[in-house]
Amino acid sequence: MESTAYVEEVATAVQGHLAETGTEASELTLEDIAVVMGVSRSTLIRRIGHRSHLDEILARQGAKVIRRSARDRAVEAAAGLYGAFGVGEVTLEMIAADAGCTVQAIQGQLGGRDGLLAAVFDRYSPMPGVEEVLLDPPADLEPAARLLYEQVLDALMGEARVMAAMFAEIVSRPGGALAVHVRENYAPRFVGLMMSWLAAHVDAGVVRELPEKTLLSQFAGPVLARSVAALATGEHLDPAARARLAADLAGAFCRAVRT
């Protein structure tokens, strides 16, 4: 049940965190705020009610709060619920209540459950980070590969519960909307990005001319195997350990494909 006193306590703690980190309130997810308070996300939501209640108090205290769209709030809420309960156990009503919006808003802005699943996968998968790296990648092969591996590991291990729920949905329903989205939209786009980057190194004589699937397997195979093993066993690697692993994977990849 919502407690005004507790919401004010959370707002004060968040203000302290913002001052220490130099971030803005709109940059913090509910997961981030739960960590600040030392509670689980579900406990935080139960005690503060909708995020909007916290944002109102933060705004009154002078924090810069940008009200996010129902779409963004629904995607964030769905990710947290999928990670906690699994895709099959989560309803649109649960997501709407968590996001502080209506089921109709989710249907209108995301196309219902199927569109929401695709949006969660796209946001929490490695794609956003990979796109950012490849907008202006380092000229040398190995530093670029290391940055790409860092993005993949951060997505697959940093958001482990969310991605585990996504993969479980794909495996259990290979003909479902999410699996179709990944096959028909996500995978071709990801392959195109990676091959554009690798083709430049092939043309420069840095990378051997290998079949596309072979090159991609050399890059993706080890990191997927390592990440899936971590998801299956619940292994957690902190950011420093993920960075070390990314460097090891980049070195191995470069040794495998260099001319």
Phi, psi and omega in degrees: 000141182295134176236118181301319180298319180291321178299320178294323177297317178297316181300319179296317179295319179296318178301319177296319178296319180296320179295322181289322188262345181074017179267177177247156185301323183291344179277345183273130173274170176298326177297318179299316182293322178299320178296317178302321183274349180072032179230172176281161179300317182295321178295317179302312182297319181298326186269334181257348186075218180289153176304329183300329179296318178292317182299323179298316180290319177300319179296320179294330179277359176100002179286147178278111183240121176256119181289118181279159181292161175301326180299310181297318181295322180292320179296316179296316180296317180298318180301314179296318181289319177300316180295327182278322190239346186092150186300317186294339183266357187254129179257163176297328178296319177297317181294317180298318179296318180293322185275349182071037178222186180256159174299323180298323178295319178296317180294321182287321185268339184235353181080027177081201187299316184296315179294326179294316178302314180297320181294320178296315180299313182298321183286321187263357176280176179291347189307310182302318179291320179297317178300318181297316180297316187280355171296324179209072185286154172304148183293324182280146185297310189292315176299323178294317179298321180297315179297321179295316178297323178299318179295317180296314181293321179297321180289314186280329180256326179292323176250050192301315184293322180295311182291328176298319178294322179295314180295323178297321178296317180296315182292320184283336181227073183297340176261006182283173185298320182292315179298319178296318178300316181295316181293315191268335184241304187293307185299313179300322179293317180295315179299319179299316178299310184294319183289328175297319178294312182292325181299324179297323179284329174295314180298328180278356180081012181275323181248140180295150176283105181234158175303148183307313182296327179293314179299314181294324178294322178298323180281310191276328186305305183297319184288326177291318179299317181292320182289318179297321177298320179293319178297320183290326185261352182078015180295139179241129173246127178287169184306322180294319179292323177294323178295320178295318178296321178299319179295319179296316180295320179296318178297317180294319179298315182295321177296329184282330189245350181295152175290000000 
